[in-house]
Amino acid sequence: MRLQAALPDIGGVTEWVNQKVSNDDLTGQPVLVHFWSVSCELCKMGFKELNKLREEHPQVEFIGIHVPRSEKDTDVDAVKETIVKYELKHPQGIDNRHAVVDAFENEYVPAFYLFDAKGQLRHRFGGARALSMLKRPLERMSGEIE
């Protein structure tokens, strides 16, 4: 997905947890879309920091998208247990059909896509250092709307 691209449709998930969200709900505010998988240990290690960032930046809408990397990862109950265990309180889409991950052309977990209030992609990060690289852009994006 190219920078400045519009926020793809997030409505194709299998099921929403915490809150159902549509693209219309996200208009006019910065949005961070976070791709993760229940089998990704690196993802789990970053959840505490992700939750901290969510609390520090309430003006940014955080959206989690669970992407199965194997047949075992399609167990919706296991995904829901992980969401509860790691206190992922923001909306979580379970994308068992890969509709959202394909729309984003995403190949990594963890992966982060930060969109501005106009719905344009401003930053994207994937892999082991993605979460640490996200901090400064989040601060800048938060400062733009205060």
ChimeraX commands (.cxc) that place a marker at each C-alpha (Angstrom):
marker #1 position 0.00,0.00,0.00 radius 0.5
marker #1 position 1.42,3.37,-1.02 radius 0.5
marker #1 position 1.75,6.41,1.20 radius 0.5
marker #1 position -1.09,8.92,0.70 radius 0.5
marker #1 position -3.44,6.06,-0.29 radius 0.5
marker #1 position -6.96,6.21,1.12 radius 0.5
marker #1 position -8.00,4.07,4.07 radius 0.5
marker #1 position -9.20,0.77,2.54 radius 0.5
marker #1 position -12.55,-0.74,3.50 radius 0.5
marker #1 position -12.36,-2.42,6.91 radius 0.5
marker #1 position -15.90,-3.80,6.75 radius 0.5
marker #1 position -15.04,-7.25,5.43 radius 0.5
marker #1 position -13.98,-8.82,8.72 radius 0.5
marker #1 position -15.47,-12.10,9.92 radius 0.5
marker #1 position -16.47,-10.68,13.31 radius 0.5
marker #1 position -15.91,-7.58,15.47 radius 0.5
marker #1 position -14.92,-7.69,19.14 radius 0.5
marker #1 position -15.31,-4.74,21.55 radius 0.5
marker #1 position -17.06,-2.57,18.97 radius 0.5
marker #1 position -18.08,-2.81,15.33 radius 0.5
marker #1 position -16.46,-0.10,13.22 radius 0.5
marker #1 position -16.98,1.06,9.65 radius 0.5
marker #1 position -15.00,3.47,7.52 radius 0.5
marker #1 position -17.77,6.04,7.99 radius 0.5
marker #1 position -17.13,5.93,11.77 radius 0.5
marker #1 position -13.50,6.91,11.20 radius 0.5
marker #1 position -14.01,10.05,9.15 radius 0.5
marker #1 position -12.28,13.18,10.44 radius 0.5
marker #1 position -9.87,11.58,12.90 radius 0.5
marker #1 position -6.45,9.94,12.73 radius 0.5
marker #1 position -6.63,6.14,12.63 radius 0.5
marker #1 position -4.05,3.50,13.49 radius 0.5
marker #1 position -4.77,0.08,12.00 radius 0.5
marker #1 position -2.78,-2.67,13.71 radius 0.5
marker #1 position -2.46,-6.15,12.15 radius 0.5
marker #1 position -1.62,-9.01,14.48 radius 0.5
marker #1 position -2.00,-12.77,14.85 radius 0.5
marker #1 position -2.74,-15.00,17.81 radius 0.5
marker #1 position 0.27,-17.18,16.89 radius 0.5
marker #1 position 2.66,-14.19,16.69 radius 0.5
marker #1 position 4.77,-14.00,19.85 radius 0.5
marker #1 position 6.28,-10.70,18.73 radius 0.5
marker #1 position 2.74,-9.29,18.50 radius 0.5
marker #1 position 1.91,-10.43,22.02 radius 0.5
marker #1 position 5.13,-8.95,23.40 radius 0.5
marker #1 position 4.09,-5.56,22.02 radius 0.5
marker #1 position 0.51,-5.46,23.29 radius 0.5
marker #1 position 1.42,-3.76,26.59 radius 0.5
marker #1 position 3.21,-0.95,24.73 radius 0.5
marker #1 position 0.38,-0.72,22.19 radius 0.5
marker #1 position -2.15,-0.30,25.00 radius 0.5
marker #1 position 0.03,2.42,26.54 radius 0.5
marker #1 position 0.17,4.26,23.22 radius 0.5
marker #1 position -3.62,4.01,22.89 radius 0.5
marker #1 position -4.04,5.62,26.32 radius 0.5
marker #1 position -1.49,8.35,25.54 radius 0.5
marker #1 position -3.18,9.24,22.23 radius 0.5
marker #1 position -6.96,9.23,22.81 radius 0.5
marker #1 position -7.49,11.46,19.76 radius 0.5
marker #1 position -6.28,8.62,17.51 radius 0.5
marker #1 position -8.69,5.76,16.80 radius 0.5
marker #1 position -6.94,2.41,17.25 radius 0.5
marker #1 position -8.28,-0.55,15.25 radius 0.5
marker #1 position -6.89,-4.07,15.60 radius 0.5
marker #1 position -7.19,-6.60,12.79 radius 0.5
marker #1 position -6.44,-10.22,13.62 radius 0.5
marker #1 position -4.97,-12.07,10.64 radius 0.5
marker #1 position -4.73,-15.86,10.78 radius 0.5
marker #1 position -1.37,-17.20,9.64 radius 0.5
marker #1 position -2.47,-20.85,9.82 radius 0.5
marker #1 position -5.67,-22.88,10.07 radius 0.5
marker #1 position -5.23,-23.02,13.85 radius 0.5
marker #1 position -5.31,-19.19,13.99 radius 0.5
marker #1 position -8.89,-19.16,12.65 radius 0.5
marker #1 position -10.20,-20.30,16.06 radius 0.5
marker #1 position -12.35,-17.28,16.95 radius 0.5
marker #1 position -12.57,-18.28,20.63 radius 0.5
marker #1 position -8.77,-18.37,20.94 radius 0.5
marker #1 position -8.56,-14.92,19.35 radius 0.5
marker #1 position -11.19,-13.57,21.76 radius 0.5
marker #1 position -9.31,-15.06,24.73 radius 0.5
marker #1 position -6.13,-13.33,23.57 radius 0.5
marker #1 position -7.98,-10.02,23.22 radius 0.5
marker #1 position -9.20,-10.32,26.82 radius 0.5
marker #1 position -5.90,-11.61,28.22 radius 0.5
marker #1 position -3.88,-8.73,26.75 radius 0.5
marker #1 position -6.56,-6.10,27.46 radius 0.5
marker #1 position -6.98,-5.02,23.85 radius 0.5
marker #1 position -9.91,-2.70,24.54 radius 0.5
marker #1 position -10.05,-0.98,21.17 radius 0.5
marker #1 position -12.14,-2.42,18.30 radius 0.5
marker #1 position -10.77,-5.73,17.03 radius 0.5
marker #1 position -11.71,-7.18,13.66 radius 0.5
marker #1 position -11.21,-10.90,13.15 radius 0.5
marker #1 position -10.26,-11.22,9.48 radius 0.5
marker #1 position -10.46,-14.98,8.86 radius 0.5
marker #1 position -11.24,-14.45,5.16 radius 0.5
marker #1 position -8.29,-12.04,4.71 radius 0.5
marker #1 position -10.60,-9.38,3.24 radius 0.5
marker #1 position -9.01,-6.49,5.14 radius 0.5
marker #1 position -5.42,-7.75,5.01 radius 0.5
marker #1 position -5.78,-8.12,1.22 radius 0.5
marker #1 position -7.30,-4.64,0.89 radius 0.5
marker #1 position -4.23,-3.26,2.70 radius 0.5
marker #1 position -1.87,-5.51,0.73 radius 0.5
marker #1 position -0.32,-6.35,4.09 radius 0.5
marker #1 position 2.17,-9.21,4.42 radius 0.5
marker #1 position 3.41,-8.78,7.99 radius 0.5
marker #1 position 2.44,-9.13,11.62 radius 0.5
marker #1 position 2.81,-7.02,13.53 radius 0.5
marker #1 position 2.11,-4.21,11.10 radius 0.5
marker #1 position 0.86,-0.68,11.67 radius 0.5
marker #1 position -0.79,1.75,9.25 radius 0.5
marker #1 position -1.29,5.34,10.44 radius 0.5
marker #1 position -3.84,7.45,8.57 radius 0.5
marker #1 position -4.41,11.17,9.02 radius 0.5
marker #1 position -7.78,12.80,9.69 radius 0.5
marker #1 position -8.41,12.98,5.92 radius 0.5
marker #1 position -8.08,9.20,5.67 radius 0.5
marker #1 position -4.73,9.21,3.87 radius 0.5
marker #1 position -1.92,6.82,4.76 radius 0.5
marker #1 position 0.92,8.80,6.32 radius 0.5
marker #1 position 3.09,6.04,7.86 radius 0.5
marker #1 position 3.38,2.26,7.74 radius 0.5
marker #1 position 5.64,-0.03,9.73 radius 0.5
marker #1 position 6.01,-3.80,9.95 radius 0.5
marker #1 position 8.07,-6.34,11.82 radius 0.5
marker #1 position 10.17,-6.36,14.97 radius 0.5
marker #1 position 10.92,-2.62,15.20 radius 0.5
marker #1 position 7.53,-1.41,13.96 radius 0.5
marker #1 position 6.11,-0.47,17.34 radius 0.5
marker #1 position 9.13,1.60,18.38 radius 0.5
marker #1 position 9.15,3.41,15.03 radius 0.5
marker #1 position 5.50,4.34,15.46 radius 0.5
marker #1 position 5.92,6.54,18.55 radius 0.5
marker #1 position 7.14,9.76,16.90 radius 0.5
marker #1 position 4.62,9.74,14.03 radius 0.5
marker #1 position 1.83,9.15,16.56 radius 0.5
marker #1 position 2.99,12.14,18.60 radius 0.5
marker #1 position 3.12,14.34,15.50 radius 0.5
marker #1 position -0.32,13.16,14.33 radius 0.5
marker #1 position -1.79,13.78,17.78 radius 0.5
marker #1 position -0.29,17.28,17.80 radius 0.5
marker #1 position -1.89,18.12,14.45 radius 0.5
marker #1 position -5.42,17.77,15.80 radius 0.5
marker #1 position -5.07,19.31,19.26 radius 0.5
marker link #1:1,2 radius 0.2
marker link #1:2,3 radius 0.2
marker link #1:3,4 radius 0.2
marker link #1:4,5 radius 0.2
marker link #1:5,6 radius 0.2
marker link #1:6,7 radius 0.2
marker link #1:7,8 radius 0.2
marker link #1:8,9 radius 0.2
marker link #1:9,10 radius 0.2
marker link #1:10,11 radius 0.2
marker link #1:11,12 radius 0.2
marker link #1:12,13 radius 0.2
marker link #1:13,14 radius 0.2
marker link #1:14,15 radius 0.2
marker link #1:15,16 radius 0.2
marker link #1:16,17 radius 0.2
marker link #1:17,18 radius 0.2
marker link #1:18,19 radius 0.2
marker link #1:19,20 radius 0.2
marker link #1:20,21 radius 0.2
marker link #1:21,22 radius 0.2
marker link #1:22,23 radius 0.2
marker link #1:23,24 radius 0.2
marker link #1:24,25 radius 0.2
marker link #1:25,26 radius 0.2
marker link #1:26,27 radius 0.2
marker link #1:27,28 radius 0.2
marker link #1:28,29 radius 0.2
marker link #1:29,30 radius 0.2
marker link #1:30,31 radius 0.2
marker link #1:31,32 radius 0.2
marker link #1:32,33 radius 0.2
marker link #1:33,34 radius 0.2
marker link #1:34,35 radius 0.2
marker link #1:35,36 radius 0.2
marker link #1:36,37 radius 0.2
marker link #1:37,38 radius 0.2
marker link #1:38,39 radius 0.2
marker link #1:39,40 radius 0.2
marker link #1:40,41 radius 0.2
marker link #1:41,42 radius 0.2
marker link #1:42,43 radius 0.2
marker link #1:43,44 radius 0.2
marker link #1:44,45 radius 0.2
marker link #1:45,46 radius 0.2
marker link #1:46,47 radius 0.2
marker link #1:47,48 radius 0.2
marker link #1:48,49 radius 0.2
marker link #1:49,50 radius 0.2
marker link #1:50,51 radius 0.2
marker link #1:51,52 radius 0.2
marker link #1:52,53 radius 0.2
marker link #1:53,54 radius 0.2
marker link #1:54,55 radius 0.2
marker link #1:55,56 radius 0.2
marker link #1:56,57 radius 0.2
marker link #1:57,58 radius 0.2
marker link #1:58,59 radius 0.2
marker link #1:59,60 radius 0.2
marker link #1:60,61 radius 0.2
marker link #1:61,62 radius 0.2
marker link #1:62,63 radius 0.2
marker link #1:63,64 radius 0.2
marker link #1:64,65 radius 0.2
marker link #1:65,66 radius 0.2
marker link #1:66,67 radius 0.2
marker link #1:67,68 radius 0.2
marker link #1:68,69 radius 0.2
marker link #1:69,70 radius 0.2
marker link #1:70,71 radius 0.2
marker link #1:71,72 radius 0.2
marker link #1:72,73 radius 0.2
marker link #1:73,74 radius 0.2
marker link #1:74,75 radius 0.2
marker link #1:75,76 radius 0.2
marker link #1:76,77 radius 0.2
marker link #1:77,78 radius 0.2
marker link #1:78,79 radius 0.2
marker link #1:79,80 radius 0.2
marker link #1:80,81 radius 0.2
marker link #1:81,82 radius 0.2
marker link #1:82,83 radius 0.2
marker link #1:83,84 radius 0.2
marker link #1:84,85 radius 0.2
marker link #1:85,86 radius 0.2
marker link #1:86,87 radius 0.2
marker link #1:87,88 radius 0.2
marker link #1:88,89 radius 0.2
marker link #1:89,90 radius 0.2
marker link #1:90,91 radius 0.2
marker link #1:91,92 radius 0.2
marker link #1:92,93 radius 0.2
marker link #1:93,94 radius 0.2
marker link #1:94,95 radius 0.2
marker link #1:95,96 radius 0.2
marker link #1:96,97 radius 0.2
marker link #1:97,98 radius 0.2
marker link #1:98,99 radius 0.2
marker link #1:99,100 radius 0.2
marker link #1:100,101 radius 0.2
marker link #1:101,102 radius 0.2
marker link #1:102,103 radius 0.2
marker link #1:103,104 radius 0.2
marker link #1:104,105 radius 0.2
marker link #1:105,106 radius 0.2
marker link #1:106,107 radius 0.2
marker link #1:107,108 radius 0.2
marker link #1:108,109 radius 0.2
marker link #1:109,110 radius 0.2
marker link #1:110,111 radius 0.2
marker link #1:111,112 radius 0.2
marker link #1:112,113 radius 0.2
marker link #1:113,114 radius 0.2
marker link #1:114,115 radius 0.2
marker link #1:115,116 radius 0.2
marker link #1:116,117 radius 0.2
marker link #1:117,118 radius 0.2
marker link #1:118,119 radius 0.2
marker link #1:119,120 radius 0.2
marker link #1:120,121 radius 0.2
marker link #1:121,122 radius 0.2
marker link #1:122,123 radius 0.2
marker link #1:123,124 radius 0.2
marker link #1:124,125 radius 0.2
marker link #1:125,126 radius 0.2
marker link #1:126,127 radius 0.2
marker link #1:127,128 radius 0.2
marker link #1:128,129 radius 0.2
marker link #1:129,130 radius 0.2
marker link #1:130,131 radius 0.2
marker link #1:131,132 radius 0.2
marker link #1:132,133 radius 0.2
marker link #1:133,134 radius 0.2
marker link #1:134,135 radius 0.2
marker link #1:135,136 radius 0.2
marker link #1:136,137 radius 0.2
marker link #1:137,138 radius 0.2
marker link #1:138,139 radius 0.2
marker link #1:139,140 radius 0.2
marker link #1:140,141 radius 0.2
marker link #1:141,142 radius 0.2
marker link #1:142,143 radius 0.2
marker link #1:143,144 radius 0.2
marker link #1:144,145 radius 0.2
marker link #1:145,146 radius 0.2
view
